């Protein structure tokens, strides 16, 4: 996967959608940590919190993931279980573009 092509596709799909800053930053963070060879990415909750803000959880993360999924940009494969708040909680995802 060519990440520059993914960014160009992201720009097209997000145009006119009025994505929030945190949604854009989350997608960029997911893209940076994505493993193209394995066709999936893994990121710890602590890394997302460090990049976005601790107040982003859980509602903001859920909303951002749903918006990115609805646009066909990413898909959460495995989310941390409800109530898990530790920084080591792992999220597994795919970039769909």
For each residue, the residues with C-beta under 8 A, 3 or more apart:
1: 5 6 34 36 39 95
2: 5 6
3: 6 7 31 34 36
4: 7 8
5: 1 2 8 9 97
6: 1 2 3 9 10 31 95 97
7: 3 4 10 11 31
8: 4 5 11 12
9: 5 6 12 13 73 97
10: 6 7 13 14 27 31 73 97
11: 7 8 14 15
12: 8 9 15
13: 9 10 17 71 72 73 97
14: 10 11 17 19 24 71 73
15: 11 12
16:
17: 13 14 67 71
18:
19: 14 23 24 67
20: 23 24 64
21: 24 25
22: 25 26 52 53 56 60 64
23: 19 20 26 27 63 64 67 68
24: 14 19 20 21 27 28
25: 21 22 28 29 51 52
26: 22 23 29 30 48 52 61 64 65 68
27: 10 23 24 30 31 68 73 74
28: 24 25 31 32
29: 25 26 32 33 43 47 48 51 52
30: 26 27 33 34 41 43 68 74 93 95
31: 3 6 7 10 27 28 34 95
32: 28 29
33: 29 30 41 42 43 47
34: 1 3 30 31 40 41 93 95
35: 38 39 40 41 42
36: 1 3 39
37:
38: 35
39: 1 35 36 94
40: 34 35 77 92 93 94
41: 30 33 34 35 92 93 94 95
42: 33 35 90 91 92 93
43: 29 30 33 47 48 90 91 93
44: 47 48 87 88 89 90 91
45: 48 49 57 80 84 85 86 87 88 89 90 91
46: 49 50 87 88
47: 29 33 43 44 50 51
48: 26 29 43 44 45 51 52 56 57 61 91
49: 45 46 52 53 54 56 57 87
50: 46 47
51: 25 29 47 48
52: 22 25 26 29 48 49 56 60
53: 22 49 56
54: 49 57
55: 60
56: 22 48 49 52 53 60 61 64
57: 45 48 49 54 60 61 85
58: 61 62
59: 62 63
60: 22 52 55 56 57 63 64
61: 26 48 56 57 58 64 65
62: 58 59 65 66
63: 23 59 60 66 67
64: 20 22 23 26 56 60 61 67 68
65: 26 61 62 68 69 74 76 79
66: 62 63 69 70
67: 17 19 23 63 64 70 71
68: 23 26 27 30 64 65 71 73 74
69: 65 66 72 73 74 75 76
70: 66 67
71: 13 14 17 67 68
72: 13 69 96 97
73: 9 10 13 14 27 68 69 95 96 97
74: 27 30 65 68 69 93 94 95 96
75: 69 93 94 96
76: 65 69 79 91 92 93
77: 40 92 93 94
78: 90 91 92
79: 65 76 91
80: 45 84 89 90 91
81: 84 89
82:
83:
84: 45 80 81 89
85: 45 57 89
86: 45 89
87: 44 45 46 49
88: 44 45 46
89: 44 45 80 81 84 85 86
90: 42 43 44 45 78 80
91: 42 43 44 45 48 76 78 79 80
92: 40 41 42 76 77 78
93: 30 34 40 41 42 43 74 75 76 77
94: 39 40 41 74 75 77
95: 1 6 30 31 34 41 73 74
96: 72 73 74 75
97: 5 6 9 10 13 72 73
